[in-house]
Amino acid sequence: MESVSNAVTLALGLLVRLLLPVGLTLGVAWLLRRLDRRWRAEATGQIPAARSLQVLRCWVLNDCPEEQRSRCAAYQQQGTPCWQLFRDHHGRLRTSCLDCEVFRLSPVAEAVRG
């Protein structure tokens, strides 16, 4: 009876030792492929990218003149949210960005508040 118990223990140990890492690896590979498909779909325009959800633009809100817009980093890089471009030298958001309506209406700010 003890030999059967030892055999069952050995079999369970091998299953856990072999199948668990293989299962985890397959699960991670599946998730990465799914993420890659989503990124490819965003790149080809089949689905909108998350950053395109920002509809309100700071230069529209602040009614910036055309000559000021041409020098503005946010206007030149319209695919990047303005608060990402105007971080301080430590990488933190400016206080003026935290109080800005463009940031407060963004999905990022809603997630932080939620």
Secondary structure, 3 states (H helix, E strand, C coil): CHHHHHHHHHHHHHHHHHHHHHHHHHHHHHHHHHHHHHHHHHHHCCCCCHHHHCCCCHHHHCCCCHHHHHHCHHHHCCCCCHHHHCCCCCCCCCHHHHHCHHHHCCHHHHHHHC
